[in-house]
Amino acid sequence: MTTTSTWSASPAASGVRAQSGSDIARAGQSRTRIDGPLKVCGLAEYPGDVTLPGIVHAALAVSAIARGRVTSIYRDAAVAIPGVLLILTHEDVGDAIGPVGHLMEGGWANSSWRPLASPEIRYAGQIVAMVVAETSEIAAAAAAALRVGYAGQSPVASLADPRCETERLADVSPEHHDRRKGDLDAALAKAAVRIDGRYTTPIQHHNPIELPSTTCSWDGDRLTVYEPTRYLVAAQHGLASQLGIAPDRVRIISRFIGGHFGGKLALSQQTAICALAARRLGRPVRLEVSRRDQFTVANHRTETRHRIRLAATADGHLLGVGHDAATISSRFDNFAMEGTDVSTALYAADAVAAEERLGRVDRNTPGPMRAPPEVPFLFAIESAMDELAHTLNIDPIELRRRNDTLADPVTGKPFTTRPLMRCFDAAAAAFGWSDRVAQPRATLRDGWWIGHGCAAAARPVKIGAAAIRLAQDATGAVRVETAHHEIGNGLYTLLASIVSERLNVPLDRVTVALGDTALPPAGISGGSATTTSLANALAEACDALLRKPEGAREVRLDWLPAGAKPNALDELRAGHIKLITAPEDKLAWTFGAHLVEVRVHAATGEIRVPRHVGAFAAGRVLNPMAAHSQYIGGMAWGLGSALLEKTELDPRTGVYMNRDLGEYLVPTFADIVGQTVIMVPDDDPAVNPAGMKGLGEIGIIGVAAAVANAVFNATGARIRDLPIRPETALG
């Protein structure tokens, strides 16, 4: 629907456009990114690159304990350092920063904990002071010179702590309902074969190349903030609420982001402190959070625990599926990533029982991390399916085929499309799955055990309201504006290509402006919903523009997806997250299949993955080159999640121990060998008008299970706890 928007444009970036000589874009054609030259040549302006007159620099001091109180802060040594301008602690801030809620609970922030509001300590790494100085080096030295005294208590650090009590998520969140159908106990009792397995995934942290940063500058009573955030409008409204000023007095700019994948969530802990310091000093203040501090200032993927119970007939048909899961949150936020709605809808079953629980720990609030629930929840269910296949001596792909379903076994809702087995068939043909040796620990070659494994990938499609301005001048040049932002997914190119095709103008005649709250308001960049939302909105805006007389013309579009609540646009403008799954009467999912070969050294347990085939069905693909890049990135991260990534926690202190890239292990180029991506056609006119499903997250889902299943096939060691390390790979 098209309405007159309430926003008005103020000075914004000139935007990004393709180099001269570009042709008209066509859907389905591979196309290089129009912002590529800016990034390669170092001309793309990231928030931390902004230079302002008179800028000063900040550094953080963070808590060394996880639970207790600050009893004293000795500043003398820090104040004595030449160039120190300001030190802020709870004694200086207090109620100057107001409370805001968590983004997932109707607020705007990645944590509802108020920075520097009191001496109370709720997690290790909590901000206890910020120092501002003439240079970043001086600020860091002064922050290190602060001496902070504490009165500490023993923290409850993780789910593994026997003092960690869990509660039913349905009792915490009124929107959550545990899924039930039939009688699982009865199904288990009459089953020919039963699987009862327990699986765990570890704490994992985002480690983008670009660290979190904030630059704040006041012009009278107007505040401009340069910060890499994936939800500008939420940051704008949350910061305004914290500072007690009107949202239209706050402008957030983030035209490029150097990686977030779930981190850099909405309003950050450090933003209001920087704004307060800039106002008190009358100078712009910049803070770049250190690698160590970003482990607690930003969020992370929570550890998870799962119990999977499968009941099956002798020929492999599922009679029942049970999935009990537990995650954690901080003591002050109810953050939970619910995943049994996917794991228990993936296959046909007569009986289903799921329960999710939430534990409280003395740590910072976790948050989304690429494919937040599906990565750990499908690791559990897809590992259990492999165990069932082995027990029944049925090929793992054939087992999934026998339990394929066209509808959710609990609700009965049909899938808009269900190309899961077409993904498996395409991947199997490319991989040579028919040559797989089913017997574990049967193939030893040159000192390496060789094994093959597979797993499914699935994710519900998300979509949200959007606002866009589209203008064409008398020369035919077009400009598109929205406050969404380029996070590395190729959004500049996507929007320019849609405009080029639908308006029949060369790509180099299209300018795209993103990442500025002076532009039409945008929702969160997450949930693989950016493309689904904006592509549909922009297509409608182009059609509306074409209906206007030729010459200079303009459209301002507020777009509401089918099934959204009438107030969704108001929520969009207010910075509240309102993604939906549509249509309401069906399940719209993206599907995929992963097949991997692993080699495990017979003497050392070293694990290598020489081959990885991923086949994905994600609706209409506008730019295959960009899609291929997204899939490859997800598959690589999936290997890291399976084999390397784990945040080590000291259970006595609640402190993250490996807060650097030397000891927090991520895959490098040398770790990724043979990756093959197959894009399976998936024509789905029911999902949304553009037929797009979003593909940013599907590439990582299921990888860990495929690797674990391959390790079992190679060595006979069934790994149920991630990551899979050499010391466990041989059993």
Secondary structure, DSSP 4 states (H G I P E B T S, - for coil): -----S----S----EEPPTT-----TT-----TTHHHHHTT-S--GGG---TT-EEEEEEE-S-SSEEEEEEE-HHHHTSTTEEEEE-TTTSGGGS----BGGGTSSBS--SPTTSSSEE-STT-EEEEEEESSHHHHHHHHHH-EEEEEE-----STTSTT--EEEHHHH-TT----EES-HHHHHHH-SEEEEEEEEE--EE---SSPPEEEEEEETTEEEEE---S-HHHHHHHHHHHHTS-GGGEEEE-SB-S--TT-S-SB-TTHHHHHHHHHHHTS-EEEE--TTTHHHHS-EEPPEEEEEEEEE-TTS-EEEEEEEEEEEEESS-------HHHHTTSS--SEEEEEEEEEEESS------SSTTHHHHHHHHHHHHHHHHHHHT--HHHHHHHT--SB-TTT-PBBS---HHHHHHHHHHHHTGGG---STT--EETTEEEEEEEEEEEEE--B--EEEEEEE-TTS-EEEE-S--BSSS-HHHHHHHHHHHHHT--GGGEEEE-SBTTSSP---S-TT-HHHHHHHHHHHHHHHHHTSPSSSEEEEEEE--TT--TTHHHHHHHT----B-S-TTSB-EEEEEEEEEEEEETTT--EEEEEEEEEEE-B--S-HHHHHHHHHHHHHHHHHHHHT----EETTTTEES--STTTS----GGG--EEEEEE-----TTT-TT-B---TTTTTTTHHHHHHHHHHHHHS----BSS--HHHHT-
